[in-house]
Amino acid sequence: MHFDQRTQQALREAGLDADAVAAASDRVADLVAEDADRLRAFFAADGPYYSDMELAHSTAETQEHPTADVDLFTHGSDLRGYLSLDGWGVPVEGGRVLRPTTEGEEAEVPVLVELSLGATIHGRVRFARDPEAL
């Protein structure tokens, strides 16, 4: 079960039986795995990548990263891993797809994603393949 005890209790109080709570928990894990796959697809292509990351050595609102690679794993509702950018890296503590495709476009690779980054960044950072998408 991927819900904590309080969440399980609230779901039961809302009228879900144990099987429904277990099914919802399984669905959460499936959705996290799907997001991880889409985030991997986003970072699979060659750069450049653009982000709204604040960097100490830059005053630009949009950063360009010539290379990027992400290694993600999931466990229940957790999405974790490591992002490598231009020769340095940072832990990933979560992520989501913000814009799956450009309007009217049928593509499997997201247009805009967000990663929650750990130590050294400690924040949410949006990434796009086109700087205009940020």
FENNORBEL-V36536 format. One record per backbone hydrogen bond with DSSP energy under -0.5 kcal/mol. CO is the residue of the C=O (numbers start at 1). NH is the residue of the N-H. If there is no record, write none. Layout:
CO&NH ; CO&NH
//
This chain:
4&8 ; 5&9 ; 6&10 ; 7&11 ; 8&12 ; 9&13 ; 10&14 ; 11&16 ; 12&15 ; 17&21 ; 18&22 ; 19&23 ; 20&24 ; 21&25 ; 22&26 ; 23&27 ; 24&28 ; 25&29 ; 26&30 ; 27&31 ; 28&32 ; 29&33 ; 30&34 ; 31&35 ; 32&36 ; 33&37 ; 34&38 ; 35&39 ; 36&40 ; 37&41 ; 38&42 ; 39&43 ; 40&44 ; 41&44 ; 41&45 ; 49&65 ; 50&128 ; 51&63 ; 53&55 ; 55&58 ; 63&51 ; 64&66 ; 65&48 ; 65&49 ; 66&47 ; 67&86 ; 69&84 ; 70&72 ; 71&82 ; 73&80 ; 75&78 ; 78&75 ; 80&73 ; 81&92 ; 82&71 ; 83&85 ; 83&90 ; 84&69 ; 85&88 ; 88&85 ; 90&83 ; 91&118 ; 92&81 ; 94&116 ; 96&98 ; 96&114 ; 99&111 ; 99&112 ; 102&105 ; 105&107 ; 108&110 ; 111&129 ; 112&98 ; 112&99 ; 113&127 ; 114&96 ; 115&117 ; 115&125 ; 116&93 ; 116&94 ; 117&123 ; 118&121 ; 118&122 ; 123&117 ; 125&115 ; 126&52 ; 127&113 ; 128&50 ; 130&133 ; 131&134
//
